[in-house]
Amino acid sequence: MARINKTWLFVPAKEKYAERIPQIEADAVILDLEDSLAPPQKEEGLLLAAGILGKYGKSRELYVRLNSGERFDREINALWNYDFAGFMIPKFEETAVLEEYEKQLRGKEVIALIESVKGIMELSKIAAHPLISGLAFGGEDFRKELGFEAGEEAAVYARSRLVLQAFYHGKFSLDTVSMEIRDMDVFLEDYRRSKRLGFSGKLLIHPAQAAAVKDYYRRKDPEYLRGIVAAFEESRDGILQLDGKWYERPHIEKIKKYLQEMEIGG
């Protein structure tokens, strides 16, 4: 499963970003061939992505978000032989594509981007498939399908279902993007909301968001949390009061798991 402090940043497959790949401060870079490219740009974007994968695929954790429809076959067959982390498959609704392209996907991580009602209803099959590494939620397309007035409330069940299916099958889960790129306090509240829902992480669209997430985890002092665990274990009671908060065994186990994941991520 994904490290809890990992950052997943979409980067358009455009010339102006190509040379910045080594400097981008994100754990995982998702080269985007889909939404960030207009139709006339997609072929040039594919050639550029191939060059980036060939140059940086071994030194950076790189993923590629493919297009759906008729371009999918061209893109996956043009890129699969390069050495890089994996593919994100958009508008994912059924696992037949995994069997059809098993040769190209084998040895790569596969992130299923769930963006439709059908995708949500098929989650148990999708999450259980051995080629799937993680699930991601595409909130904008999902709400668009439900109608003009569908807001955040319309996606609560879908997001929770995705989190639970991912967790049950041992896969990571990534929440939909936040469009806030100026006010990082607002963005971080959205990020914390994703974490409270149980998501492993969140898809990002701007380096400022990645920097904000990194800083957010730097401020969660591991030494203080270790002190809580130590005080609880030294206490003879099954409950600890510290700094105005009560801690019971489930809280301590949750802190231990968090510290463990932080060590893996570090």
CORKAKA-V973309 format. One record per residue. N is the residue number from 1. RES is the residue in one small letter. OMEGA is omega as a letter, one per 20 degrees, with the letter a starting at -180 (none if undefined). Layout:
n=(N	N)
res=(RES	RES)
omega=(OMEGA	OMEGA)
This chain:
n=(1	2	3	4	5	6	7	8	9	10	11	12	13	14	15	16	17	18	19	20	21	22	23	24	25	26	27	28	29	30	31	32	33	34	35	36	37	38	39	40	41	42	43	44	45	46	47	48	49	50	51	52	53	54	55	56	57	58	59	60	61	62	63	64	65	66	67	68	69	70	71	72	73	74	75	76	77	78	79	80	81	82	83	84	85	86	87	88	89	90	91	92	93	94	95	96	97	98	99	100	101	102	103	104	105	106	107	108	109	110	111	112	113	114	115	116	117	118	119	120	121	122	123	124	125	126	127	128	129	130	131	132	133	134	135	136	137	138	139	140	141	142	143	144	145	146	147	148	149	150	151	152	153	154	155	156	157	158	159	160	161	162	163	164	165	166	167	168	169	170	171	172	173	174	175	176	177	178	179	180	181	182	183	184	185	186	187	188	189	190	191	192	193	194	195	196	197	198	199	200	201	202	203	204	205	206	207	208	209	210	211	212	213	214	215	216	217	218	219	220	221	222	223	224	225	226	227	228	229	230	231	232	233	234	235	236	237	238	239	240	241	242	243	244	245	246	247	248	249	250	251	252	253	254	255	256	257	258	259	260	261	262	263	264	265	266)
res=(m	a	r	i	n	k	t	w	l	f	v	p	a	k	e	k	y	a	e	r	i	p	q	i	e	a	d	a	v	i	l	d	l	e	d	s	l	a	p	p	q	k	e	e	g	l	l	l	a	a	g	i	l	g	k	y	g	k	s	r	e	l	y	v	r	l	n	s	g	e	r	f	d	r	e	i	n	a	l	w	n	y	d	f	a	g	f	m	i	p	k	f	e	e	t	a	v	l	e	e	y	e	k	q	l	r	g	k	e	v	i	a	l	i	e	s	v	k	g	i	m	e	l	s	k	i	a	a	h	p	l	i	s	g	l	a	f	g	g	e	d	f	r	k	e	l	g	f	e	a	g	e	e	a	a	v	y	a	r	s	r	l	v	l	q	a	f	y	h	g	k	f	s	l	d	t	v	s	m	e	i	r	d	m	d	v	f	l	e	d	y	r	r	s	k	r	l	g	f	s	g	k	l	l	i	h	p	a	q	a	a	a	v	k	d	y	y	r	r	k	d	p	e	y	l	r	g	i	v	a	a	f	e	e	s	r	d	g	i	l	q	l	d	g	k	w	y	e	r	p	h	i	e	k	i	k	k	y	l	q	e	m	e	i	g	g)
omega=(a	r	a	a	a	r	a	a	r	r	r	r	a	a	a	r	a	a	r	a	a	a	a	a	r	a	a	r	r	r	a	r	a	a	a	r	r	a	r	a	a	r	r	r	r	r	r	r	r	r	r	r	r	a	a	a	a	a	r	r	a	r	r	r	a	r	r	r	a	a	a	a	a	a	a	r	r	a	a	a	r	a	r	a	a	a	r	a	a	r	a	a	a	a	a	a	a	r	a	a	a	a	a	a	a	a	r	r	r	r	r	r	a	a	a	r	r	r	r	a	a	a	a	r	a	a	a	a	a	r	a	r	a	r	r	a	r	a	a	a	r	a	r	r	a	r	a	a	a	a	a	a	a	a	a	a	a	a	r	r	r	r	a	r	r	a	a	a	r	r	r	a	a	a	a	a	r	a	a	a	a	a	a	r	r	r	a	r	r	r	r	r	r	a	r	r	r	r	r	a	a	r	a	a	a	r	r	r	r	r	r	r	r	a	r	a	r	a	r	a	r	a	r	a	r	r	r	r	a	a	r	a	r	r	r	r	r	a	a	r	a	r	r	r	r	r	r	a	r	r	a	r	r	r	r	r	r	r	r	a	r	r	r	a	a	none)
